[in-house]
């Protein structure tokens, strides 16, 4: 069994879910390296596309499942106050 890490979700406060630690950390590092530090930020689609080149091919072959992991990490980092969601349409995200 692979190592797991507990993640939060800003939409369900107080609840945690355990996910694959290696994939979570790889996506987190990619997002922290690519998300802007101020508004207006990036859309979720732009953030996913920006993160893909930073992901290890062994964990995300040809970017497989990167969209799910981007959303998982985004919601966790929002819950932790590391990422800010701008209430625009479409939603935009940047580092706190």
C-alpha positions as CSV (number, residue, x, y, z in Angstrom):
1,X,0.0,0.0,0.0
2,X,1.4,3.4,-0.9
3,X,1.8,6.2,1.5
4,X,-1.3,8.4,2.1
5,X,-1.8,12.0,3.1
6,X,-4.9,13.6,4.6
7,X,-6.4,16.4,2.6
8,X,-9.1,18.9,3.4
9,X,-11.8,20.4,1.2
10,X,-12.9,24.0,1.6
11,X,-16.4,22.9,0.7
12,X,-16.7,20.4,3.5
13,X,-15.0,21.9,6.6
14,X,-13.7,19.4,9.2
15,X,-13.7,16.4,6.9
16,X,-10.5,14.9,5.6
17,X,-9.8,12.3,2.9
18,X,-6.7,10.2,2.5
19,X,-5.0,10.3,-0.9
20,X,-1.8,9.1,-2.6
21,X,1.0,11.2,-1.0
22,X,3.4,11.1,-3.9
23,X,0.8,12.4,-6.4
24,X,-0.5,15.0,-4.0
25,X,3.0,16.4,-3.3
26,X,4.0,16.4,-7.0
27,X,0.8,18.3,-7.9
28,X,1.2,20.7,-4.9
29,X,4.8,21.5,-5.9
30,X,3.7,22.1,-9.5
31,X,0.8,24.4,-8.5
32,X,2.9,26.4,-6.0
33,X,5.5,26.9,-8.8
34,X,3.0,28.1,-11.4
35,X,0.1,29.9,-9.6
36,X,0.5,33.7,-9.6
37,X,1.0,35.5,-6.3
38,X,-1.8,38.0,-6.9
39,X,-5.1,38.6,-8.5
40,X,-6.5,38.1,-11.1
41,X,-4.8,34.6,-11.0
42,X,-5.5,31.7,-13.3
43,X,-8.6,29.7,-14.1
44,X,-8.6,26.0,-13.1
45,X,-8.0,25.0,-16.7
46,X,-5.0,27.4,-17.0
47,X,-3.6,26.2,-13.7
48,X,-3.9,22.5,-14.8
49,X,-2.2,23.3,-18.1
50,X,0.6,25.3,-16.4
51,X,1.2,22.5,-13.9
52,X,1.4,19.6,-16.4
53,X,5.0,20.3,-17.5
54,X,6.2,20.2,-13.9
55,X,4.6,16.8,-13.1
56,X,6.8,13.6,-13.1
57,X,5.9,11.4,-16.1
58,X,6.1,8.3,-13.9
59,X,3.2,9.5,-11.7
60,X,1.2,11.3,-14.4
61,X,1.9,9.6,-17.7
62,X,1.0,12.0,-20.5
63,X,-0.8,14.1,-17.9
64,X,-3.2,11.3,-17.0
65,X,-5.5,12.2,-14.0
66,X,-3.8,15.6,-13.6
67,X,-7.2,17.4,-13.7
68,X,-8.5,15.4,-10.7
69,X,-5.3,15.9,-8.8
70,X,-5.2,19.6,-9.6
71,X,-8.8,20.0,-8.1
72,X,-7.9,17.9,-5.1
73,X,-4.8,20.0,-4.3
74,X,-6.6,23.3,-5.1
75,X,-9.4,22.5,-2.6
76,X,-7.0,21.4,0.1
77,X,-4.8,24.5,-0.3
78,X,-7.8,26.7,-0.3
79,X,-8.9,25.1,3.0
80,X,-5.4,25.7,4.4
81,X,-5.4,29.4,3.3
82,X,-2.5,28.9,0.8
83,X,-4.6,29.5,-2.3
84,X,-7.3,32.2,-2.8
85,X,-10.4,31.7,-5.0
86,X,-11.5,34.9,-6.8
87,X,-15.3,35.0,-7.2
88,X,-15.2,35.6,-10.9
89,X,-16.7,33.7,-13.8
90,X,-14.9,31.6,-14.5
91,X,-13.3,31.2,-11.0
92,X,-9.7,32.3,-10.8
93,X,-7.1,31.2,-8.3
94,X,-3.8,32.6,-6.9
95,X,-1.5,32.2,-4.0
96,X,-2.3,33.9,-0.7
